[in-house]
Amino acid sequence: MLLPRIVASLLMIASAGAPGAECTVHSGPQARALVELYTSEGCSSCPPADRWLSTLAASGDRRVVPIAFHVSYWDYIGWKDRFADARYTERQRDMAAVQGASMVYTPQVMIGGRDFRRWPVPGAAERAIDEIARSPSPAAITVSMKPVGDSFLEASASVSGAGALFVAITQDGLSSKVTAGENRGENLHHNAVVRDFAAIASGATLRFARKADWDLERMSLVAFVQDPRTGRVVQALSAPLCR
Protein backbone atom coordinates (compact mmCIF):
# COMPACT_ATOMS: atom_id res chain seq x y z
CA MET A 1 0.00 0.00 0.00
CA LEU A 2 1.08 3.60 -0.60
CA LEU A 3 -0.18 5.16 2.65
CA PRO A 4 2.56 6.08 5.18
CA ARG A 5 2.15 5.66 8.89
CA ILE A 6 1.26 8.86 10.72
CA VAL A 7 3.81 9.38 13.51
CA ALA A 8 3.71 11.49 16.62
CA SER A 9 5.23 14.52 14.93
CA LEU A 10 2.20 14.79 12.63
CA LEU A 11 -1.02 15.20 14.60
CA MET A 12 -4.69 15.61 13.77
CA ILE A 13 -6.01 18.93 15.02
CA ALA A 14 -7.00 18.56 18.65
CA SER A 15 -7.01 22.08 20.07
CA ALA A 16 -7.01 25.68 18.97
CA GLY A 17 -3.75 27.62 18.73
CA ALA A 18 -2.65 31.16 18.15
CA PRO A 19 -3.88 32.46 14.77
CA GLY A 20 -1.42 33.17 11.98
CA ALA A 21 -1.41 34.29 8.38
CA GLU A 22 -3.24 31.82 6.15
CA CYS A 23 -2.64 31.21 2.47
CA THR A 24 -4.34 28.97 -0.07
CA VAL A 25 -2.89 27.56 -3.28
CA HIS A 26 -4.49 25.66 -6.15
CA SER A 27 -3.04 23.40 -8.79
CA GLY A 28 -3.68 24.51 -12.35
CA PRO A 29 -5.46 22.51 -15.06
CA GLN A 30 -2.23 21.13 -16.53
CA ALA A 31 -0.44 18.26 -14.83
CA ARG A 32 2.84 19.00 -13.05
CA ALA A 33 5.57 16.37 -12.87
CA LEU A 34 6.47 15.11 -9.39
CA VAL A 35 10.20 14.30 -9.50
CA GLU A 36 11.13 12.09 -6.54
CA LEU A 37 14.70 11.31 -5.54
CA TYR A 38 15.42 8.48 -3.09
CA THR A 39 18.85 9.17 -1.65
CA SER A 40 21.10 8.82 1.39
CA GLU A 41 24.12 10.62 2.79
CA GLY A 42 25.59 7.15 3.39
CA CYS A 43 25.51 6.27 -0.33
CA SER A 44 28.64 7.16 -2.32
CA SER A 45 26.78 7.24 -5.64
CA CYS A 46 24.08 9.63 -4.38
CA PRO A 47 25.80 13.08 -4.37
CA PRO A 48 25.59 13.49 -8.19
CA ALA A 49 21.85 12.80 -8.01
CA ASP A 50 21.48 15.26 -5.12
CA ARG A 51 23.22 17.93 -7.23
CA TRP A 52 21.02 17.10 -10.22
CA LEU A 53 17.82 17.49 -8.19
CA SER A 54 19.11 20.75 -6.68
CA THR A 55 19.73 22.10 -10.18
CA LEU A 56 16.22 21.09 -11.18
CA ALA A 57 14.78 22.77 -8.08
CA ALA A 58 16.72 25.97 -8.79
CA SER A 59 15.61 26.11 -12.42
CA GLY A 60 12.26 27.68 -11.56
CA ASP A 61 10.52 25.32 -13.99
CA ARG A 62 6.84 25.53 -13.00
CA ARG A 63 6.13 22.18 -14.65
CA VAL A 64 8.17 20.39 -11.97
CA VAL A 65 7.69 19.59 -8.28
CA PRO A 66 11.01 18.21 -6.94
CA ILE A 67 11.14 16.22 -3.70
CA ALA A 68 13.97 14.27 -2.03
CA PHE A 69 13.24 11.35 0.30
CA HIS A 70 16.28 10.38 2.39
CA VAL A 71 15.99 6.66 3.16
CA SER A 72 17.26 4.95 6.27
CA TYR A 73 18.61 1.60 5.06
CA TRP A 74 22.17 2.86 4.51
CA ASP A 75 22.52 4.22 8.06
CA TYR A 76 24.16 0.99 9.26
CA ILE A 77 27.32 1.36 7.14
CA GLY A 78 28.92 4.06 9.27
CA TRP A 79 27.05 7.33 8.78
CA LYS A 80 23.52 8.06 10.06
CA ASP A 81 21.70 10.41 7.70
CA ARG A 82 19.93 12.95 9.91
CA PHE A 83 17.32 13.58 7.21
CA ALA A 84 16.44 9.89 6.80
CA ASP A 85 13.16 8.50 8.06
CA ALA A 86 11.75 4.97 8.05
CA ARG A 87 8.53 6.36 6.53
CA TYR A 88 10.45 7.43 3.43
CA THR A 89 12.02 3.99 3.14
CA GLU A 90 8.55 2.50 3.49
CA ARG A 91 7.26 4.70 0.69
CA GLN A 92 10.04 3.62 -1.65
CA ARG A 93 9.35 -0.05 -0.88
CA ASP A 94 5.61 0.45 -1.38
CA MET A 95 6.29 2.09 -4.74
CA ALA A 96 8.54 -0.81 -5.74
CA ALA A 97 5.82 -3.31 -4.80
CA VAL A 98 3.17 -1.47 -6.82
CA GLN A 99 5.43 -1.53 -9.88
CA GLY A 100 6.46 -5.16 -9.44
CA ALA A 101 10.11 -4.39 -8.65
CA SER A 102 12.01 -6.90 -6.54
CA MET A 103 14.35 -4.43 -4.83
CA VAL A 104 14.94 -0.79 -3.90
CA TYR A 105 18.12 1.16 -4.61
CA THR A 106 19.73 4.58 -4.34
CA PRO A 107 19.93 6.94 -5.98
CA GLN A 108 16.53 6.33 -7.53
CA VAL A 109 14.63 8.94 -9.51
CA MET A 110 10.92 8.65 -10.17
CA ILE A 111 9.07 10.99 -12.52
CA GLY A 112 5.29 10.98 -12.31
CA GLY A 113 5.43 7.89 -10.11
CA ARG A 114 7.55 5.86 -12.54
CA ASP A 115 11.11 4.63 -12.12
CA PHE A 116 13.33 6.80 -14.33
CA ARG A 117 16.87 5.50 -14.67
CA ARG A 118 17.80 7.78 -17.57
CA TRP A 119 17.95 10.94 -15.43
CA PRO A 120 21.72 11.40 -16.04
CA VAL A 121 21.20 11.43 -19.84
CA PRO A 122 21.11 15.04 -21.10
CA GLY A 123 17.57 16.00 -22.09
CA ALA A 124 15.94 12.72 -21.01
CA ALA A 125 14.25 14.05 -17.87
CA GLU A 126 13.19 17.24 -19.64
CA ARG A 127 11.40 15.20 -22.30
CA ALA A 128 9.63 13.07 -19.67
CA ILE A 129 8.57 16.19 -17.77
CA ASP A 130 7.33 17.86 -20.94
CA GLU A 131 5.23 14.81 -21.81
CA ILE A 132 3.48 14.99 -18.44
CA ALA A 133 3.02 18.77 -18.57
CA ARG A 134 1.35 18.70 -22.00
CA SER A 135 -1.65 16.80 -20.60
CA PRO A 136 -4.54 18.14 -18.51
CA SER A 137 -4.67 16.56 -15.07
CA PRO A 138 -7.70 14.49 -14.02
CA ALA A 139 -7.32 15.87 -10.46
CA ALA A 140 -7.16 19.31 -8.89
CA ILE A 141 -5.58 20.06 -5.51
CA THR A 142 -6.33 22.89 -3.08
CA VAL A 143 -4.10 23.41 -0.06
CA SER A 144 -4.48 25.89 2.79
CA MET A 145 -1.85 26.42 5.46
CA LYS A 146 -1.07 28.72 8.37
CA PRO A 147 1.38 28.89 11.27
CA VAL A 148 0.02 28.19 14.75
CA GLY A 149 2.11 29.94 17.39
CA ASP A 150 5.80 29.13 17.31
CA SER A 151 5.52 25.35 17.33
CA PHE A 152 3.10 24.14 14.67
CA LEU A 153 1.99 24.50 11.08
CA GLU A 154 -1.57 23.64 10.09
CA ALA A 155 -2.25 22.30 6.62
CA SER A 156 -5.48 21.18 5.02
CA ALA A 157 -5.85 19.73 1.56
CA SER A 158 -8.66 18.68 -0.72
CA VAL A 159 -8.73 17.04 -4.12
CA SER A 160 -11.30 16.81 -6.87
CA GLY A 161 -10.88 13.53 -8.69
CA ALA A 162 -9.83 10.08 -7.59
CA GLY A 163 -6.54 9.13 -5.98
CA ALA A 164 -4.57 9.04 -2.74
CA LEU A 165 -3.57 12.48 -1.45
CA PHE A 166 -0.19 13.13 0.20
CA VAL A 167 1.41 16.17 1.79
CA ALA A 168 5.06 16.82 2.60
CA ILE A 169 7.11 19.62 4.12
CA THR A 170 10.37 20.19 2.22
CA GLN A 171 13.44 22.28 3.01
CA ASP A 172 16.18 23.82 0.86
CA GLY A 173 19.70 24.89 1.77
CA LEU A 174 20.63 21.94 3.96
CA SER A 175 24.15 20.57 4.29
CA SER A 176 26.19 18.02 6.21
CA LYS A 177 29.90 17.49 6.75
CA VAL A 178 30.19 13.71 6.61
CA THR A 179 32.80 12.22 8.94
CA ALA A 180 32.22 8.48 8.42
CA GLY A 181 30.97 5.94 5.91
CA GLU A 182 31.23 5.97 2.12
CA ASN A 183 31.11 9.77 1.84
CA ARG A 184 33.62 10.47 4.61
CA GLY A 185 35.23 13.90 4.23
CA GLU A 186 32.53 15.22 1.88
CA ASN A 187 30.45 18.36 2.39
CA LEU A 188 27.02 17.41 1.07
CA HIS A 189 24.39 19.96 0.05
CA HIS A 190 20.69 19.26 -0.38
CA ASN A 191 17.50 20.92 -1.56
CA ALA A 192 13.83 19.90 -1.57
CA VAL A 193 14.51 17.53 1.36
CA VAL A 194 11.40 15.99 2.94
CA ARG A 195 11.20 16.93 6.63
CA ASP A 196 7.74 15.47 7.32
CA PHE A 197 5.28 13.45 5.28
CA ALA A 198 1.83 11.88 5.52
CA ALA A 199 -1.23 10.74 3.66
CA ILE A 200 -4.26 12.97 4.19
CA ALA A 201 -7.95 12.44 3.56
CA SER A 202 -9.41 15.04 1.23
CA GLY A 203 -10.73 17.94 3.30
CA ALA A 204 -8.85 16.93 6.45
CA THR A 205 -6.49 19.15 8.44
CA LEU A 206 -3.14 18.15 9.91
CA ARG A 207 -0.81 19.86 12.33
CA PHE A 208 2.92 19.56 11.71
CA ALA A 209 5.21 19.96 14.71
CA ARG A 210 8.16 22.16 13.79
CA LYS A 211 11.62 20.71 14.25
CA ALA A 212 14.43 22.74 15.82
CA ASP A 213 16.39 23.01 12.55
CA TRP A 214 13.48 24.08 10.35
CA ASP A 215 14.11 27.36 8.51
CA LEU A 216 10.65 28.44 7.38
CA GLU A 217 12.04 30.88 4.82
CA ARG A 218 13.58 27.93 2.95
CA MET A 219 10.62 25.57 3.23
CA SER A 220 7.67 24.57 1.05
CA LEU A 221 4.56 22.47 1.29
CA VAL A 222 4.20 19.82 -1.41
CA ALA A 223 0.95 17.99 -2.15
CA PHE A 224 0.35 15.32 -4.76
CA VAL A 225 -2.33 12.88 -5.89
CA GLN A 226 -1.43 9.32 -6.80
CA ASP A 227 -3.28 6.35 -8.25
CA PRO A 228 -2.85 3.73 -5.49
CA ARG A 229 -3.15 0.84 -7.95
CA THR A 230 -0.53 1.91 -10.49
CA GLY A 231 1.55 4.46 -8.56
CA ARG A 232 1.01 7.09 -11.27
CA VAL A 233 1.13 10.64 -9.88
CA VAL A 234 -1.62 12.59 -11.64
CA GLN A 235 -1.09 16.04 -10.11
CA ALA A 236 1.31 17.86 -7.80
CA LEU A 237 1.88 21.32 -6.39
CA SER A 238 4.48 23.11 -4.30
CA ALA A 239 4.20 26.43 -2.47
CA PRO A 240 6.34 28.31 0.08
CA LEU A 241 5.19 27.98 3.68
CA CYS A 242 3.02 30.75 5.09
CA ARG A 243 4.80 32.64 7.86
C-alpha positions in Angstrom: 0.0 0.0 0.0 1.1 3.6 -0.6 -0.2 5.2 2.6 2.6 6.1 5.2 2.1 5.7 8.9 1.3 8.9 10.7 3.8 9.4 13.5 3.7 11.5 16.6 5.2 14.5 14.9 2.2 14.8 12.6 -1.0 15.2 14.6 -4.7 15.6 13.8 -6.0 18.9 15.0 -7.0 18.6 18.6 -7.0 22.1 20.1 -7.0 25.7 19.0 -3.7 27.6 18.7 -2.7 31.2 18.2 -3.9 32.5 14.8 -1.4 33.2 12.0 -1.4 34.3 8.4 -3.2 31.8 6.2 -2.6 31.2 2.5 -4.3 29.0 -0.1 -2.9 27.6 -3.3 -4.5 25.7 -6.1 -3.0 23.4 -8.8 -3.7 24.5 -12.3 -5.5 22.5 -15.1 -2.2 21.1 -16.5 -0.4 18.3 -14.8 2.8 19.0 -13.0 5.6 16.4 -12.9 6.5 15.1 -9.4 10.2 14.3 -9.5 11.1 12.1 -6.5 14.7 11.3 -5.5 15.4 8.5 -3.1 18.8 9.2 -1.7 21.1 8.8 1.4 24.1 10.6 2.8 25.6 7.1 3.4 25.5 6.3 -0.3 28.6 7.2 -2.3 26.8 7.2 -5.6 24.1 9.6 -4.4 25.8 13.1 -4.4 25.6 13.5 -8.2 21.8 12.8 -8.0 21.5 15.3 -5.1 23.2 17.9 -7.2 21.0 17.1 -10.2 17.8 17.5 -8.2 19.1 20.8 -6.7 19.7 22.1 -10.2 16.2 21.1 -11.2 14.8 22.8 -8.1 16.7 26.0 -8.8 15.6 26.1 -12.4 12.3 27.7 -11.6 10.5 25.3 -14.0 6.8 25.5 -13.0 6.1 22.2 -14.7 8.2 20.4 -12.0 7.7 19.6 -8.3 11.0 18.2 -6.9 11.1 16.2 -3.7 14.0 14.3 -2.0 13.2 11.4 0.3 16.3 10.4 2.4 16.0 6.7 3.2 17.3 4.9 6.3 18.6 1.6 5.1 22.2 2.9 4.5 22.5 4.2 8.1 24.2 1.0 9.3 27.3 1.4 7.1 28.9 4.1 9.3 27.0 7.3 8.8 23.5 8.1 10.1 21.7 10.4 7.7 19.9 13.0 9.9 17.3 13.6 7.2 16.4 9.9 6.8 13.2 8.5 8.1 11.7 5.0 8.0 8.5 6.4 6.5 10.4 7.4 3.4 12.0 4.0 3.1 8.6 2.5 3.5 7.3 4.7 0.7 10.0 3.6 -1.6 9.3 0.0 -0.9 5.6 0.4 -1.4 6.3 2.1 -4.7 8.5 -0.8 -5.7 5.8 -3.3 -4.8 3.2 -1.5 -6.8 5.4 -1.5 -9.9 6.5 -5.2 -9.4 10.1 -4.4 -8.7 12.0 -6.9 -6.5 14.4 -4.4 -4.8 14.9 -0.8 -3.9 18.1 1.2 -4.6 19.7 4.6 -4.3 19.9 6.9 -6.0 16.5 6.3 -7.5 14.6 8.9 -9.5 10.9 8.6 -10.2 9.1 11.0 -12.5 5.3 11.0 -12.3 5.4 7.9 -10.1 7.5 5.9 -12.5 11.1 4.6 -12.1 13.3 6.8 -14.3 16.9 5.5 -14.7 17.8 7.8 -17.6 17.9 10.9 -15.4 21.7 11.4 -16.0 21.2 11.4 -19.8 21.1 15.0 -21.1 17.6 16.0 -22.1 15.9 12.7 -21.0 14.3 14.0 -17.9 13.2 17.2 -19.6 11.4 15.2 -22.3 9.6 13.1 -19.7 8.6 16.2 -17.8 7.3 17.9 -20.9 5.2 14.8 -21.8 3.5 15.0 -18.4 3.0 18.8 -18.6 1.3 18.7 -22.0 -1.7 16.8 -20.6 -4.5 18.1 -18.5 -4.7 16.6 -15.1 -7.7 14.5 -14.0 -7.3 15.9 -10.5 -7.2 19.3 -8.9 -5.6 20.1 -5.5 -6.3 22.9 -3.1 -4.1 23.4 -0.1 -4.5 25.9 2.8 -1.8 26.4 5.5 -1.1 28.7 8.4 1.4 28.9 11.3 0.0 28.2 14.8 2.1 29.9 17.4 5.8 29.1 17.3 5.5 25.4 17.3 3.1 24.1 14.7 2.0 24.5 11.1 -1.6 23.6 10.1 -2.3 22.3 6.6 -5.5 21.2 5.0 -5.9 19.7 1.6 -8.7 18.7 -0.7 -8.7 17.0 -4.1 -11.3 16.8 -6.9 -10.9 13.5 -8.7 -9.8 10.1 -7.6 -6.5 9.1 -6.0 -4.6 9.0 -2.7 -3.6 12.5 -1.4 -0.2 13.1 0.2 1.4 16.2 1.8 5.1 16.8 2.6 7.1 19.6 4.1 10.4 20.2 2.2 13.4 22.3 3.0 16.2 23.8 0.9 19.7 24.9 1.8 20.6 21.9 4.0 24.1 20.6 4.3 26.2 18.0 6.2 29.9 17.5 6.8 30.2 13.7 6.6 32.8 12.2 8.9 32.2 8.5 8.4 31.0 5.9 5.9 31.2 6.0 2.1 31.1 9.8 1.8 33.6 10.5 4.6 35.2 13.9 4.2 32.5 15.2 1.9 30.4 18.4 2.4 27.0 17.4 1.1 24.4 20.0 0.0 20.7 19.3 -0.4 17.5 20.9 -1.6 13.8 19.9 -1.6 14.5 17.5 1.4 11.4 16.0 2.9 11.2 16.9 6.6 7.7 15.5 7.3 5.3 13.4 5.3 1.8 11.9 5.5 -1.2 10.7 3.7 -4.3 13.0 4.2 -7.9 12.4 3.6 -9.4 15.0 1.2 -10.7 17.9 3.3 -8.8 16.9 6.4 -6.5 19.2 8.4 -3.1 18.1 9.9 -0.8 19.9 12.3 2.9 19.6 11.7 5.2 20.0 14.7 8.2 22.2 13.8 11.6 20.7 14.3 14.4 22.7 15.8 16.4 23.0 12.6 13.5 24.1 10.4 14.1 27.4 8.5 10.7 28.4 7.4 12.0 30.9 4.8 13.6 27.9 2.9 10.6 25.6 3.2 7.7 24.6 1.1 4.6 22.5 1.3 4.2 19.8 -1.4 1.0 18.0 -2.2 0.3 15.3 -4.8 -2.3 12.9 -5.9 -1.4 9.3 -6.8 -3.3 6.3 -8.2 -2.8 3.7 -5.5 -3.2 0.8 -8.0 -0.5 1.9 -10.5 1.6 4.5 -8.6 1.0 7.1 -11.3 1.1 10.6 -9.9 -1.6 12.6 -11.6 -1.1 16.0 -10.1 1.3 17.9 -7.8 1.9 21.3 -6.4 4.5 23.1 -4.3 4.2 26.4 -2.5 6.3 28.3 0.1 5.2 28.0 3.7 3.0 30.8 5.1 4.8 32.6 7.9 
